[in-house]
Amino acid sequence: MVKPFLPGVMLLICAAAVAQGAKVYYVNQPEGVPGTGQAGVIVAVNPDGTGLATHYTAAGPTDLRGIAVDPENNRLFFAYCELAGGVNPVQVSLRTLPLVIPGGGAMPVTILTLPDGTPGSAMNAVADVEYDRTWQQVYFSQPAMKLLRRCDPAGGNLTNVLTHPGAGVGPRDLGPYFFGLDLVNRAAYWAVVTTSGDTNTAYSKGSLAGVVDAAFSLTTPSRTRDIVADPAAPDGLRLYWNDRQNGAVYSRLAGGGAVLTVASGLNAPHGLVIDPLARKGYVSDTGKRGSGSQASSHRVVRISLDGLSPLEYLSPVDLVAEPWDVALDLTSSSYADWRRRFFAQGAAGTGINDDPDGDGLINLGEYAFFCSPIHADAWKAGQVFDVQPGRIRMARHRRMDVDVRAEVSTNLTDWHWNGDATGVTYLNFSAPESRDEDSEWITVTSAVPGPQRFQLRLSVRLL
């Protein structure tokens, strides 16, 4: 299948056999007999709910909280609180584990014990954890200390980033609880701990340089929980957040405007992450409101950010589960992994030659050129190319399940590439530059000396 693509560039998409990733990770602190505590677990599951497996089980009574991933370096970070007698904190720490556990298993590594190398206490509990892949920094919140803090992945360079300026809600004089980072604009949004019966509670905003934005205003009808900033939203910087008591996920442009209901009918949504390209969100619902009768209670669910698709349940019914926070690894090492980000189990139109969104680009092309197979956005393929005379800068997946091969021709009939039967080097390739955890930039230039008139095309195949 050959299609005109850009001036001087054509796109050739060839179907081939499908190979085999993107993962959702969440912390689950199962409820036990009051006063005894239970071992917390970290669970991994594919974005469509398949492949659910326990990733890690703590050795003893714990209270696990925030979790974040660093796919490029094969690690996740999580907040760990060791309990004595099931209730009293013995140690509060940040720990790390591999995303891919080797065959012999793996033990978590403690990177930071709070406060600063001495035994922890409830005053030093960590609520939420996020990771900044650009600057390789771990951010975490300590509500009782009113602090948003950060450190490097080994636990060094501990820095106080922001201090919540006022008292917490109700009787609690507390600071940042769940929070979200806008790494494009170097800002943070956070909520404080709320109390039963609170209404119209607020989120705050500040720069990662430590300046609180006193003019920012965002309230939710009942009680705040996690918040996510999406600088890539189609209509501008958009915020998504969970409302605990309303059992809903809302969104609004960061600068103000109408509040939209993204999902409703949940029980007590806490953690939230989004997949901007797939326009999906992942919510951990603790099930701790009332009788917990909603189908999402004690589970992790997937929602659509446009509010048009039904909930998808990623974890089974478990009345003692209490999923607290959720993290998302968008790395897709195969077409099958990538497909799970967009389609529900058993959905139609998921084959490599299908075009379910009707935008003229089959699923294999959507995969290769960072587009969505469920929203008509084939035009975005042009955003991963920069074409100039004699050269093209293009984005490609780091994983080798998909092969994007540059080919040249002087007559649009005979096409050549490095490694073909002629033995000629037609193109030079630059060293790759990082684009994100799943892709890289590479520049392709002509290697044939002298003036030429040539056409360049990209041939896409699954290996």
N, C-alpha and C positions, 0 to 999 in steps of 0.2 A: 504494500500500500504506500504510494508516494503522494505527498501533498505539498503544494507550494507553501513556503513558510515565511521567510523574510527575504528582502531583496538580496540576491546572491546566495541564499541559503535554502536548501530543501530538506525535508524531513522524511526519512524512510523508516517505517515501523514494520518490523517483521515478527510474526508470532512464533513462539517456540515453547518448549515444555516448561511448566511451572516448577520452581524450586520451593524451599521452606524459608532480635526482635523487639518490636515495640512491646512494652510491658507497662502495666499498672501495678504499683506497689502501695500497700497500705498497712498501717499499724493497727493491730487488733488487741485490745486489752480485755480478755474475757472476764465476765463478772464471776466472782466466786462467793463463797460463804462470807458474809460481812466480817471484816476484821482479819481475814486470812490472806487475801490477795492471791493472784494467780500469775503464772508466767505469761508475759506478753509475747505475741508472735508478730512477724512480718510476713505478709502474704503477697505472692506475685500471681498475676492473672493476665491473660491476653486482653486487648481492648474490647473484644467482642464477648468476653466472658468464658472463653475456652481456656483450657490448660491451667486451671486454678491449682496452686501448690503452695505449701508452707515454705517460705524462704529461710526463716530463722525462728528459733524458739529460745527465749531467754532461759537462763539456768535456774532462776528462782523467782520469788514474788517481785513483780516490777510494776511500774506505771510508765508505759511507752507513750510518747506524744508525737511531736512533729517529725516529718520525714521528707527528704529531698534527694534527688538523684544527680549524678555527674556521669552521663553515659560515655563521654570521651575518655575518661580515666577509669571506667569500670568500677564505680563505687556509689554507694548510697550513704547518706548521713541521717542519723536519727537521735532523738532525745531519749535518754535512758535514766530512769529513777529507780534505784534499788531500794526495796522496802524491807524493814525488819518487823516481824510479827504481822506482816501483811498490811501495815498502815503507816509506819514511821519511816520517813526517808533516811537512808544511810548514805547514799551517794547520788548526786545528780551529775550527769556527764553527757557529752556529745560523743557518739561512736560512729564507726564506719564499717561497712561490709562490702564485699564485691557484689556487683549486679549479677555476674555470672559466677556461681559457686563451683569451684573445682570438684572433681570426683571425690576427693578425700574430705570434703567439707571445708568450712572456714569459720574461724572465731572472730568476733568483732574486735576492733582495735579502738581503745579509748583515746581520743585525741585531746579532750579538754575536760578536766574535772572542775566543778564549780562549788564554792568560789575559789578560783585561782589556785588549784592544787591542794585544797583541804577538803575534808568530808563535807558533803552537801547537806542541805536542809530544805524544808518546804519553802523558805524564803528565796531559794535559788532555783526553784523549779523552772524548767523550760517548757513553753507551750507550743511553739511553732518553729520550724526550720525551713529555710530556703537557700538555694545555691545560685551564685552568680558565676556563670561559666566564662564570661568575658574576662573578669578580673580574678577568677578562681578564689572566691571568698565564700565562706559559710556564714549566713545570717541567722540569728535566733533571737527569740523574745523571752524576756524574764519579767512577767507581769508584776510580781511583788517588788521588784527593784525599779519598776517603771522604765525599763531599758529595752531598746532594740540594739543588739550588739553584733559584732562580726569577728571572725578569725580566719586564718588561712587553713587549708585542708589538713594540715598537721597540728592545728591547735594553737599556733603561734600568732603573734601580732594581734592579740585580743584588744578590741577597740569598742568604746561606747559610741554608737552611731547617732541615736536619738534618745532623748528623754521625754516621756509623755508630760506635757506641761501642767495638767490639772489633776484633780482627784478623780478616781474611778467612779463608776456608777453606783448609786445606792450607798450601802454601808462600806463598800470596799474601796480603799484608796489604792487602786492598782493601775498598771500601765499596759503597754502593748500585749495583746493576747494572740489571736490569729492576725497575720499580716500578709501583704503581697507586695512584690517588687515590680517596678516599671524600669527595666534596665536600659531601655532606649533613652528615657528622660531622666534617669538616675534619681528616682523617687521611690518612696515607700508609702503604702496606705495601711492603716492598722485600726483595730478595734480594741477596746478594753474589756475586761471581764464584766459580765452582766449578771444580774440577780433575778430570780424568779419574780415575775410580775412587772418587770421593766418594759416600757414601751418607748418608741421613738428614740432608740439609742443611736449613737453617732460613730462615724468613722473619721479618722484624722489623716492628714497628709504631711509629709516632710521630705526634704531632699536628703540624699545619702551623704551629703556634706554636713548634715546635722541641723538644718534650718527648718523649723516647723512652719507650715503654711497656715497662718491664722485665718485667712480668708476662705479656706476650703470648707465646704459644707456638704455632707451626705448623711442622711439618716435612714434608718430602716424601721418598718412598722413595729417590730418587737425587739428581738435580741440579736445583736451582731454575732457573726462567726467569720469564716474565712472570706477573703476578698482577693480577686485576681484582676490585674490590669492587662488589657489587650491592645497594644499600640498598633497592631495589624488589622484591627476591625475595619470593615468596609467603609464605615461612616466616621472614622476617627477614633481617637483613644477612648476605649469603652471599658467600664468597670463592671465586673460580675461579682455578686456576693450572696452569701447564704444568710437566711433569716431563720434562727433556731425555732422560735415559737410558732411562726406562721408556716413552717414546713415548706419554704419556698426558696427559689433562686431568682434574684432580680438582676437587672442590668440598667445602666444609665451612662451616657457620655460623661467623661470626667469633668467637662466644663459645665455640666448642668443639663437640664431638659427633662423630658418625660422618663419616668421609671417604667420599665417593661418587665412583665412577669415571664421568666424563661421556663421555669418548671414549678409545679405546685403539687400538693398532695403528699409531700414527704413528711417524715416525722420530726427529726431533729438534725438537719444537715449541719455538719461541722467542716470537714476539709473539702477543698475545691481546687481542681486544676482544669485547664482547658487545652484542647488541641485546636489552634487557630485555623489551620488549613482544613481540617475535617469539620470544623464548626461543631465540635462535640465538647461536652463537659463531663467530668467525673466527680462524683460526690460521695463522701463517706457519711452515712446516716447512722448515728449512734443508737437510735431507737429509745432514747432516754426521756421522751416526753409522753406523759400520761401512760396509757396502757400499751403504747407502741403497736397499735393495731394496723398501721399502714404497711403495705407490702414492702416498702423500702426499709423498714425498721431493721436495725442491726446488720445492714448490708451496704455494699458499694454499688452504686447505680451509674449508668451512663445516660446523659440527657443530650438533646440537640439544642444548640444555642439559639436557633430560630424558633424554638418552642413548638415545632410542628410534628416531631416524631415522638412516639411513645417511649416511656422509660424502658431501659434495658437493665436487667439485673445481672451483675457480674459475680456475685457471691451468693451462696445458698442461704436458705432460711436457717437461722441459728439464734435462738432466743437468748443465749448468754453472750453472743458476740457484741463488741462495742468498737467498731472501726472509728478511729479518731481522725487521722490525717491521711492524705493520699498524695502520691507523687506519680509522675508520668514520664516514661522514657519513650521518646518518639522515634528512636533509631529503628529503621526498617532494613533488615538484612536480606529480605527476600520479598518478592511480590506478594506472597501469602501473608507475611507479616504486615505489610503496608495495607493490604485489602481489609484487614481486620479493624483498622482505624476508622474506616468509612462505612462499612456494611455490617448489619446485624447478622447473627447466625442464620443460615438458610435463605438469605436474601437473594433475589434474582439479579441478573446483570453484572455478575462479579468476574466473568471471564476476561481474559486479556484482550479479546477482540470486541467486547461489548462496549457500548457507549450510552450508559443509562441516563446521563444528563443531556444527551443530544446536542453537544457543542461541537461535534465533528472530530473530536480527538478520542480515540479508543483508550480503554483503561491502561494499556501498556504505555501509551504516550503520556497519559496523565501521570503515571508513576515515574517515568523517566524524567519528565520535565516539571515536577513539583507542582502539579495542578490537582484539583479535586475531581474525582469521578462522579460526584453527586451534586455538584453545583457547576453551572455552565461558566467556565472560566478558562477556556483554551487560550484566550488572549494572553493569559499570564505566562504562558510558555515563553513569550518574547522577552519577559523580564529576566530570564536566566541566560540571555545572550547579549553580548555587546559586539556588534559586527562593524569592522572597519576594513579598508582595503588591505588585503593580504593577511588578515588576522581575524580571529574570533575568540572572545573570552566567554567561557561557558561554565555552567555549574554542572557537577556530576555527583552521583551518589558515591560515598566512600566504599560501600560494600559492592561486591563484584557480581551480584545476582543479575544486574542489568548492565549491558555493555552498550555504551554510546560511542560509536566509532566514527571518526571524521574521515570523509572520503572526498576526493577532488576529481574534477573532469574538465577538459577543455572543449568538449563537444556535446555534453549532456547524454552521451551514449556509453562511453567507456569511463568507468570509475575506478580509481586506484586509492590504495591506502598503504600505510606502512605495514609490511609483513605480507603483502599479497605476492603473487607468483612472479612479479617483475623483479623483486629484490631491490627496488629503488626506495630511498627515503624521500617521501613527498612532503611530510609535515614535521615540524618541530613542536615539542610540548614543553611548557614551562613547569617548574616545580609547583605542586599544588599549594593553594592558600586556603586556610580554613574558612568555611562559610557558616556552618553550624555543626551540631553534633552528628548530623547525618550526611553532610555533603561538603564539597570543596570546590573552589574556583580553579580553572586551568586555562591557560592561554595557548591557542593553536596558531602557528604561523607557517607560511610556505617555506619549504626547504629547497625548492627548485630555483636555481639562480636565473637572473635575466627577467625581462618584462614578460608577463603572462596575462592571459585572460582566462580565469578559471572559475568554475562553480564549485561551491562547497555544499555538501549535504552531510547530515548526521544519520547514521544507520543505527537503529535501536533493536536490540535483541535480548531475550532472556537467556542466560547461560545454562 
